[in-house]
């Protein structure tokens, strides 16, 4: 028997309340609980121990360019292991900027000239990557050398001397 039916019979003079909503967090025990509705909880780990480029991105690149990026990541990781002064957030910046550069490389071919806009955008992303890397790593010949696979591989397409850009950035930070 509902409250309304009981009211009609006179047996119950109670009040009926219709309320909507969610009951959240009742009888929750333990620790590290997150309670809420429509929440997007993602764990962000700022500890990147090794620079990598997503395989899906590399698979879209010309083989020669994919190989250049693999060589750069290998050199970077060797230097990061040797250098104890690199902060985790610097590694994150290097990782992100290198991956952005790899994405920008999609569609470039070793023997074809890209449109001017593509050259300009690629060069800007290269500079961002170079800046973060040079800031984080020691001022050594090995740091300069790690850029060689990219600067040599792309100088035909981008047409600007990329290695002098790197050397100029490194000199500016002295």
Residue frames as a rotation matrix with the C-alpha (Angstrom) as fourth column:
UNK 1
0.584 0.812 0.000 0.00
0.812 -0.584 0.000 0.00
0.000 0.000 -1.000 0.00
UNK 2
-0.310 -0.713 0.629 1.46
0.675 -0.631 -0.383 3.36
0.670 0.306 0.677 -1.01
UNK 3
-0.837 -0.050 -0.544 1.44
0.461 -0.598 -0.655 6.45
-0.293 -0.800 0.524 1.18
UNK 4
-0.821 0.561 -0.109 -1.18
-0.543 -0.706 0.455 8.05
0.178 0.432 0.884 -1.10
UNK 5
-0.235 0.754 -0.614 -3.50
0.000 0.631 0.776 5.03
0.972 0.182 -0.148 -0.81
UNK 6
-0.447 0.016 -0.895 -3.08
0.857 0.295 -0.423 5.04
0.258 -0.955 -0.145 2.94
UNK 7
-0.975 0.089 -0.203 -4.00
-0.021 -0.949 -0.314 8.77
-0.220 -0.302 0.927 2.98
UNK 8
-0.546 0.818 -0.180 -7.25
-0.511 -0.155 0.845 8.05
0.664 0.554 0.503 1.11
UNK 9
-0.028 0.525 -0.850 -8.24
0.445 0.768 0.460 5.44
0.895 -0.366 -0.256 3.62
UNK 10
0.567 0.256 0.783 -7.49
-0.426 -0.723 0.545 7.88
0.705 -0.642 -0.300 6.39
UNK 11
0.887 -0.219 -0.407 -5.22
0.432 0.707 0.560 5.45
0.165 -0.672 0.722 8.10
UNK 12
-0.035 -0.964 -0.265 -2.10
0.938 -0.123 0.324 7.51
-0.344 -0.237 0.908 7.59
UNK 13
0.935 0.352 -0.046 -1.79
0.323 -0.897 -0.301 11.27
-0.147 0.267 -0.952 7.43
UNK 14
0.101 -0.988 -0.116 1.91
0.552 -0.041 0.833 11.21
-0.827 -0.149 0.542 6.49
UNK 15
0.559 -0.029 -0.829 3.54
-0.524 -0.787 -0.326 13.43
-0.642 0.616 -0.455 3.92
UNK 16
0.632 -0.346 0.693 4.89
0.650 0.725 -0.230 12.08
-0.423 0.596 0.683 0.67
UNK 17
0.424 -0.590 -0.687 8.13
-0.497 -0.786 0.368 13.61
-0.757 0.186 -0.627 -0.58
UNK 18
0.824 -0.224 0.521 9.48
0.539 0.596 -0.596 12.86
-0.177 0.771 0.611 -4.07
UNK 19
0.568 -0.720 -0.398 13.15
-0.547 -0.692 0.472 13.78
-0.615 -0.050 -0.787 -4.31
UNK 20
0.950 -0.312 0.016 15.65
0.206 0.588 -0.782 12.92
0.234 0.747 0.623 -7.01
UNK 21
0.509 -0.842 0.178 19.38
-0.846 -0.528 -0.075 12.64
0.157 -0.112 -0.981 -6.85
UNK 22
0.311 -0.522 -0.794 22.29
-0.002 0.836 -0.549 10.37
0.951 0.172 0.259 -6.25
UNK 23
0.940 -0.166 0.298 23.47
-0.299 0.021 0.954 9.03
-0.164 -0.986 -0.030 -2.97
UNK 24
0.518 -0.833 -0.193 27.23
-0.069 0.184 -0.980 9.12
0.853 0.521 0.038 -3.11
UNK 25
-0.391 -0.892 0.229 29.72
-0.357 -0.082 -0.930 7.85
0.848 -0.445 -0.287 -0.59
UNK 26
0.483 0.595 0.642 27.47
-0.846 0.129 0.517 5.95
0.225 -0.793 0.566 1.79
UNK 27
0.857 -0.143 0.495 29.22
-0.188 0.808 0.559 3.30
-0.480 -0.572 0.665 3.89
UNK 28
0.689 -0.709 -0.150 32.61
-0.116 0.097 -0.989 3.85
0.715 0.699 -0.016 2.25
UNK 29
0.876 -0.465 0.125 35.51
-0.067 0.140 0.988 2.40
-0.477 -0.874 0.092 4.16
UNK 30
0.391 -0.827 0.404 39.25
0.904 0.427 -0.002 2.22
-0.171 0.366 0.915 3.58
UNK 31
0.122 -0.414 -0.902 41.63
0.107 -0.898 0.427 4.87
-0.987 -0.149 -0.065 2.37
UNK 32
-0.828 -0.500 -0.255 42.41
-0.105 -0.309 0.945 6.60
-0.552 0.809 0.203 -0.95
UNK 33
-0.176 0.846 0.503 38.75
0.881 0.364 -0.303 6.62
-0.439 0.389 -0.810 -1.95
UNK 34
-0.975 0.024 -0.223 37.58
-0.120 -0.895 0.430 9.12
-0.189 0.445 0.875 -4.54
UNK 35
-0.333 0.934 0.131 33.87
0.789 0.352 -0.503 9.76
-0.516 -0.064 -0.854 -4.48
UNK 36
-0.544 0.206 -0.813 32.02
-0.360 -0.933 0.004 11.80
-0.758 0.295 0.582 -7.04
UNK 37
0.389 0.733 0.558 29.84
0.406 0.407 -0.818 11.78
-0.827 0.545 -0.139 -10.09
UNK 38
0.936 -0.016 0.351 30.94
0.341 -0.203 -0.918 12.11
0.086 0.979 -0.185 -13.71
UNK 39
0.597 -0.790 -0.141 34.56
-0.469 -0.486 0.737 12.33
-0.651 -0.374 -0.661 -12.68
UNK 40
0.842 -0.484 -0.240 37.47
-0.008 0.433 -0.902 11.72
0.540 0.761 0.360 -14.96
UNK 41
0.708 -0.631 0.319 40.31
-0.458 -0.066 0.886 10.44
-0.538 -0.773 -0.336 -12.86
UNK 42
0.830 -0.527 -0.181 43.57
0.134 0.505 -0.853 9.80
0.541 0.683 0.490 -14.62
UNK 43
0.695 -0.671 -0.257 46.88
0.391 0.054 0.919 9.11
-0.603 -0.739 0.300 -13.06
UNK 44
0.867 -0.490 0.089 49.61
-0.184 -0.482 -0.857 11.35
0.462 0.727 -0.508 -14.33
UNK 45
0.679 -0.723 -0.126 53.08
0.585 0.430 0.688 10.10
-0.443 -0.541 0.715 -13.79
UNK 46
0.905 -0.372 -0.208 55.70
-0.425 -0.825 -0.372 12.77
-0.033 0.425 -0.905 -14.29
UNK 47
0.074 -0.903 0.424 58.46
-0.494 0.336 0.802 10.21
-0.866 -0.269 -0.421 -13.89
UNK 48
0.967 0.049 -0.250 59.57
-0.246 0.436 -0.866 9.33
0.067 0.899 0.434 -17.40
UNK 49
0.472 -0.828 0.302 62.67
-0.080 0.301 0.950 7.23
-0.878 -0.473 0.076 -17.20
UNK 50
-0.548 -0.626 0.555 63.21
0.483 0.305 0.821 6.85
-0.683 0.718 0.135 -20.90
UNK 51
-0.276 0.402 -0.873 62.38
-0.680 -0.723 -0.118 8.93
-0.679 0.562 0.473 -23.95
UNK 52
-0.591 0.151 0.792 60.23
0.515 0.827 0.227 7.05
-0.621 0.542 -0.566 -26.45
UNK 53
-0.656 0.502 -0.563 58.21
-0.730 -0.611 0.306 7.87
-0.191 0.612 0.768 -29.51
UNK 54
0.149 0.842 0.518 54.89
-0.473 0.521 -0.711 6.15
-0.868 -0.139 0.476 -29.96
UNK 55
-0.635 -0.425 0.645 55.26
0.230 0.693 0.683 3.28
-0.738 0.582 -0.342 -32.46
UNK 56
0.315 0.829 0.462 52.09
0.798 0.032 -0.602 4.38
-0.514 0.558 -0.652 -34.27
UNK 57
0.760 -0.112 -0.640 53.69
-0.262 -0.954 -0.144 7.74
-0.595 0.277 -0.755 -35.02
UNK 58
-0.266 -0.963 -0.054 56.95
-0.522 0.097 0.847 6.13
-0.810 0.253 -0.529 -36.19
UNK 59
-0.361 0.157 0.919 55.10
0.539 0.839 0.068 3.67
-0.761 0.520 -0.388 -38.42
UNK 60
0.719 0.687 0.108 53.61
0.515 -0.422 -0.746 6.60
-0.467 0.592 -0.657 -40.38
UNK 61
0.489 -0.616 -0.618 57.03
-0.517 -0.775 0.363 8.08
-0.703 0.141 -0.697 -41.15
UNK 62
0.694 -0.431 -0.577 59.32
-0.502 0.286 -0.817 7.42
0.517 0.856 -0.018 -44.07
UNK 63
0.830 -0.347 -0.437 61.75
0.479 0.844 0.240 4.66
0.286 -0.409 0.867 -43.10
UNK 64
-0.143 -0.948 0.284 64.78
0.607 -0.311 -0.731 6.94
0.782 0.068 0.620 -43.24
UNK 65
-0.196 0.137 0.971 63.11
-0.480 -0.877 0.027 9.47
0.855 -0.461 0.238 -40.93
UNK 66
0.861 0.508 0.028 61.81
-0.303 0.467 0.831 6.83
0.409 -0.724 0.556 -38.52
UNK 67
0.485 -0.775 -0.405 65.36
0.752 0.606 -0.259 5.53
0.446 -0.179 0.877 -38.26
UNK 68
-0.369 -0.607 0.704 66.66
0.172 -0.789 -0.590 9.06
0.914 -0.097 0.395 -37.55
UNK 69
0.271 0.553 0.788 64.17
-0.707 -0.441 0.553 9.46
0.653 -0.707 0.271 -34.70
UNK 70
0.931 0.022 -0.364 65.15
0.176 0.847 0.502 6.07
0.320 -0.531 0.784 -33.26
UNK 71
0.024 -0.998 -0.065 68.83
0.746 0.061 -0.663 7.10
0.665 -0.033 0.746 -33.30
UNK 72
-0.321 -0.093 0.943 68.01
-0.288 -0.938 -0.191 10.39
0.902 -0.333 0.274 -31.57
UNK 73
0.684 0.624 0.379 65.96
-0.556 0.109 0.824 8.70
0.473 -0.774 0.421 -28.84
UNK 74
0.717 -0.496 -0.490 68.77
0.575 0.818 0.014 6.19
0.394 -0.292 0.872 -28.27
UNK 75
-0.326 -0.878 0.349 71.37
0.511 -0.475 -0.717 8.98
0.795 -0.056 0.604 -27.94
UNK 76
-0.010 0.422 0.907 69.05
-0.553 -0.758 0.346 10.98
0.833 -0.498 0.241 -25.70
UNK 77
0.899 0.431 -0.081 68.45
-0.196 0.560 0.805 8.04
0.392 -0.708 0.587 -23.38
UNK 78
0.309 -0.872 -0.379 72.19
0.799 0.455 -0.393 7.32
0.516 -0.181 0.837 -23.13
UNK 79
-0.515 -0.537 0.668 72.86
0.164 -0.827 -0.539 10.93
0.841 -0.168 0.513 -22.18
UNK 80
0.305 0.707 0.638 69.97
-0.607 -0.372 0.702 11.09
0.734 -0.602 0.315 -19.73
UNK 81
0.845 -0.045 -0.533 71.33
0.340 0.814 0.470 8.00
0.413 -0.579 0.703 -17.96
UNK 82
-0.092 -0.988 -0.121 74.75
0.850 -0.014 -0.526 9.65
0.518 -0.151 0.842 -17.65
UNK 83
-0.617 -0.111 0.779 73.48
-0.076 -0.977 -0.200 13.06
0.783 -0.183 0.594 -16.58
UNK 84
-0.501 0.391 -0.772 72.22
0.844 0.418 -0.336 13.22
0.191 -0.820 -0.539 -13.02
UNK 85
-0.871 0.054 -0.489 71.10
0.169 -0.901 -0.400 16.85
-0.462 -0.431 0.775 -13.22
UNK 86
-0.791 0.611 0.002 68.10
-0.170 -0.223 0.960 16.41
0.587 0.759 0.280 -15.52
UNK 87
-0.706 0.619 0.345 64.82
-0.501 -0.092 -0.860 17.04
-0.500 -0.780 0.375 -13.71
UNK 88
-0.558 0.548 0.624 61.81
0.559 0.804 -0.206 14.79
-0.614 0.234 -0.754 -14.42
UNK 89
0.476 0.799 -0.368 59.82
0.240 -0.520 -0.820 17.74
-0.846 0.302 -0.439 -15.82
UNK 90
-0.065 -0.578 -0.813 62.65
-0.782 -0.477 0.401 18.43
-0.620 0.662 -0.421 -18.29
UNK 91
-0.900 -0.223 0.376 62.45
-0.010 0.871 0.492 14.84
-0.437 0.439 -0.785 -19.49
UNK 92
-0.030 0.974 0.223 58.69
0.648 0.189 -0.738 15.29
-0.761 0.123 -0.637 -19.97
UNK 93
0.470 0.164 -0.867 59.31
-0.346 -0.870 -0.352 18.46
-0.812 0.466 -0.352 -22.04
UNK 94
-0.559 -0.740 -0.373 61.90
-0.688 0.164 0.707 16.69
-0.462 0.652 -0.601 -24.20
UNK 95
-0.732 0.337 0.592 59.61
0.381 0.923 -0.054 13.69
-0.564 0.186 -0.804 -24.67
UNK 96
0.289 0.952 -0.098 56.62
0.480 -0.233 -0.846 15.80
-0.828 0.198 -0.525 -25.69
UNK 97
0.360 -0.175 -0.916 58.56
-0.593 -0.802 -0.080 18.09
-0.721 0.572 -0.393 -28.02
UNK 98
-0.757 -0.653 -0.030 60.29
-0.467 0.508 0.724 15.16
-0.457 0.562 -0.689 -29.74
UNK 99
-0.499 0.657 0.565 56.97
0.626 0.724 -0.290 13.40
-0.600 0.209 -0.772 -30.26
UNK 100
0.496 0.647 -0.579 55.46
0.081 -0.699 -0.711 16.64
-0.865 0.306 -0.399 -31.65
UNK 101
-0.133 -0.654 -0.745 58.37
-0.803 -0.369 0.468 16.87
-0.581 0.660 -0.476 -34.08
UNK 102
-0.887 -0.171 0.430 57.88
0.032 0.904 0.426 13.24
-0.461 0.391 -0.796 -35.13
UNK 103
0.037 0.976 0.214 54.16
0.627 0.144 -0.765 13.89
-0.778 0.163 -0.607 -35.75
UNK 104
0.489 0.097 -0.867 55.08
-0.373 -0.875 -0.308 16.94
-0.789 0.474 -0.391 -37.85
UNK 105
-0.563 -0.809 -0.169 57.42
-0.565 0.228 0.793 14.74
-0.603 0.542 -0.585 -39.90
UNK 106
-0.193 0.571 0.798 54.51
0.452 0.774 -0.444 12.64
-0.871 0.275 -0.408 -41.14
UNK 107
0.820 0.555 0.139 54.08
0.335 -0.269 -0.903 13.14
-0.464 0.787 -0.407 -44.88
UNK 108
0.452 -0.739 -0.499 57.66
-0.783 -0.597 0.176 14.29
-0.428 0.311 -0.849 -45.49
UNK 109
0.929 -0.226 0.292 59.68
0.332 0.858 -0.391 12.29
-0.162 0.461 0.873 -48.02
UNK 110
0.209 -0.952 -0.223 63.50
0.464 -0.104 0.880 12.33
-0.861 -0.287 0.420 -48.30
UNK 111
-0.685 -0.566 0.459 63.51
0.637 -0.159 0.754 13.26
-0.354 0.809 0.469 -52.00
UNK 112
0.037 0.761 0.648 60.54
0.830 -0.385 0.405 15.63
0.557 0.523 -0.645 -52.12
UNK 113
-0.913 -0.287 0.290 60.36
0.125 -0.873 -0.471 19.28
0.388 -0.393 0.833 -51.19
UNK 114
-0.284 0.849 -0.445 57.56
0.943 0.163 -0.290 19.95
-0.174 -0.502 -0.847 -48.70
UNK 115
0.455 0.507 0.732 55.37
0.586 -0.790 0.182 23.07
0.670 0.346 -0.656 -48.92
UNK 116
-0.375 -0.655 0.656 56.88
-0.013 -0.704 -0.710 26.20
0.927 -0.275 0.256 -47.32
UNK 117
0.284 0.577 0.766 54.34
-0.788 -0.315 0.529 26.16
0.547 -0.753 0.366 -44.48
UNK 118
0.947 0.041 -0.317 55.27
0.087 0.921 0.379 22.56
0.308 -0.387 0.869 -43.60
UNK 119
0.050 -0.998 -0.027 58.99
0.576 0.051 -0.816 23.49
0.816 0.025 0.578 -43.59
UNK 120
-0.306 -0.137 0.942 58.33
-0.422 -0.868 -0.263 26.42
0.853 -0.478 0.207 -41.29
UNK 121
0.637 0.643 0.425 56.21
-0.684 0.217 0.697 24.40
0.356 -0.735 0.578 -38.86
UNK 122
0.780 -0.399 -0.481 58.71
0.421 0.905 -0.068 21.53
0.462 -0.150 0.874 -38.79
UNK 123
-0.208 -0.936 0.284 61.57
0.377 -0.345 -0.860 23.92
0.903 -0.072 0.425 -38.11
UNK 124
-0.024 0.280 0.960 59.66
-0.727 -0.664 0.176 25.58
0.686 -0.694 0.219 -35.25
UNK 125
0.912 0.399 0.093 58.97
-0.362 0.680 0.638 22.21
0.191 -0.615 0.765 -33.62
UNK 126
0.452 -0.842 -0.295 62.61
0.599 0.531 -0.599 21.25
0.661 0.094 0.744 -34.13
UNK 127
-0.314 -0.577 0.754 63.70
-0.138 -0.758 -0.637 24.43
0.939 -0.304 0.159 -32.36
UNK 128
0.447 0.544 0.710 61.39
-0.803 -0.105 0.586 23.69
0.393 -0.832 0.390 -29.40
UNK 129
0.956 -0.126 -0.267 62.83
0.187 0.958 0.216 20.18
0.228 -0.256 0.939 -29.12
UNK 130
0.110 -0.989 0.102 66.40
0.545 -0.026 -0.838 21.48
0.831 0.148 0.536 -29.45
UNK 131
-0.086 -0.109 0.990 65.81
-0.523 -0.841 -0.138 24.18
0.848 -0.529 0.016 -26.81
UNK 132
0.767 0.440 0.467 64.45
-0.623 0.337 0.706 21.75
0.153 -0.833 0.532 -24.20
UNK 133
0.852 -0.466 -0.239 67.18
0.444 0.885 -0.141 19.21
0.277 0.014 0.961 -24.91
UNK 134
-0.015 -0.917 0.398 70.04
0.366 -0.376 -0.851 21.71
0.930 0.133 0.341 -24.83
UNK 135
0.165 0.149 0.975 68.74
-0.718 -0.660 0.222 23.26
0.676 -0.737 -0.002 -21.61
UNK 136
0.882 0.341 0.325 68.57
-0.470 0.604 0.644 19.86
0.023 -0.721 0.693 -19.88
UNK 137
0.826 -0.563 -0.024 71.73
0.556 0.822 -0.122 18.15
0.089 0.088 0.992 -21.08
UNK 138
0.310 -0.797 -0.518 75.35
0.348 -0.412 0.842 19.12
-0.885 -0.441 0.150 -20.43
UNK 139
0.794 -0.097 -0.600 77.11
-0.514 -0.632 -0.579 21.37
-0.324 0.769 -0.552 -22.97
UNK 140
-0.094 -0.833 0.546 79.12
-0.176 0.554 0.814 18.65
-0.980 -0.019 -0.199 -24.65
UNK 141
-0.673 -0.217 -0.707 79.99
-0.728 0.025 0.685 17.44
-0.131 0.976 -0.174 -28.11
UNK 142
-0.931 0.356 0.085 77.83
0.359 0.933 0.021 14.37
-0.072 0.050 -0.996 -27.41
UNK 143
-0.136 0.912 -0.387 74.82
0.357 -0.319 -0.878 16.62
-0.924 -0.258 -0.283 -26.89
UNK 144
-0.117 0.039 -0.992 75.48
-0.752 -0.656 0.063 18.35
-0.648 0.754 0.106 -30.21
UNK 145
-0.883 -0.350 -0.311 76.03
-0.468 0.639 0.610 15.02
-0.014 0.685 -0.729 -31.92
UNK 146
-0.663 0.661 0.351 72.69
0.370 0.697 -0.614 13.58
-0.651 -0.277 -0.707 -30.83
UNK 147
0.209 0.763 -0.612 70.93
-0.258 -0.560 -0.787 16.02
-0.943 0.322 0.080 -33.19
UNK 148
-0.626 -0.637 -0.450 72.93
-0.544 -0.056 0.837 14.86
-0.558 0.769 -0.311 -36.23
UNK 149
-0.754 0.359 0.550 70.48
0.557 0.793 0.246 12.17
-0.348 0.492 -0.798 -37.44
UNK 150
0.340 0.931 -0.132 67.76
0.732 -0.350 -0.585 14.83
-0.590 0.103 -0.800 -37.61
UNK 151
0.333 -0.229 -0.915 69.86
-0.294 -0.947 0.130 17.73
-0.896 0.226 -0.382 -38.87
UNK 152
-0.760 -0.643 -0.096 71.52
-0.321 0.243 0.915 15.62
-0.565 0.726 -0.391 -41.58
UNK 153
-0.662 0.531 0.529 68.36
0.658 0.750 0.071 13.77
-0.359 0.395 -0.846 -42.57
UNK 154
0.345 0.937 -0.057 66.17
0.831 -0.333 -0.445 16.83
-0.436 0.107 -0.894 -42.84
UNK 155
-0.210 -0.471 -0.857 68.53
0.107 -0.882 0.459 19.54
-0.972 0.004 0.236 -44.06
UNK 156
-0.928 -0.083 0.364 67.73
0.359 0.064 0.931 18.68
-0.101 0.994 -0.029 -47.72
UNK 157
-0.176 0.963 0.204 64.01
0.900 0.073 0.430 19.18
0.399 0.259 -0.880 -47.14
UNK 158
0.564 0.407 -0.718 64.07
0.737 -0.640 0.216 22.07
-0.372 -0.651 -0.661 -44.69
UNK 159
0.514 -0.425 0.745 66.93
0.642 -0.385 -0.663 23.74
0.568 0.819 0.075 -46.60
UNK 160
0.648 -0.358 0.672 68.18
-0.581 -0.803 0.133 25.69
0.492 -0.476 -0.728 -43.62
UNK 161
-0.366 -0.818 -0.444 71.26
-0.122 0.516 -0.848 24.58
0.923 -0.256 -0.288 -41.83
UNK 162
0.706 0.706 -0.058 69.75
-0.078 0.159 0.984 22.92
0.704 -0.690 0.167 -38.77
UNK 163
0.305 -0.655 -0.691 73.03
0.886 0.461 -0.047 22.08
0.349 -0.598 0.721 -37.05
UNK 164
-0.674 -0.560 0.481 74.04
0.361 -0.818 -0.447 25.79
0.644 -0.128 0.754 -36.85
UNK 165
0.195 0.817 0.543 70.68
-0.398 -0.440 0.805 26.44
0.896 -0.373 0.239 -35.12
UNK 166
0.812 0.080 -0.579 71.56
0.392 0.660 0.641 23.80
0.433 -0.747 0.504 -32.50
UNK 167
-0.141 -0.962 -0.236 75.11
0.924 -0.042 -0.381 25.13
0.356 -0.272 0.894 -32.08
UNK 168
-0.495 0.028 0.868 73.79
-0.001 -1.000 0.031 28.68
0.869 0.014 0.495 -31.79
UNK 169
0.608 0.773 0.178 71.32
-0.261 -0.018 0.965 27.65
0.750 -0.634 0.191 -29.08
UNK 170
0.621 -0.427 -0.657 74.01
0.731 0.618 0.289 25.83
0.282 -0.660 0.697 -27.18
UNK 171
-0.477 -0.839 0.263 76.38
0.708 -0.544 -0.451 28.81
0.521 -0.029 0.853 -27.40
UNK 172
-0.145 0.514 0.846 73.61
-0.224 -0.850 0.478 31.16
0.964 -0.120 0.238 -26.25
UNK 173
0.830 0.533 -0.167 73.16
-0.004 0.304 0.953 29.12
0.558 -0.790 0.254 -23.07
UNK 174
0.045 -0.900 -0.434 76.83
0.784 0.301 -0.543 29.33
0.619 -0.316 0.719 -22.06
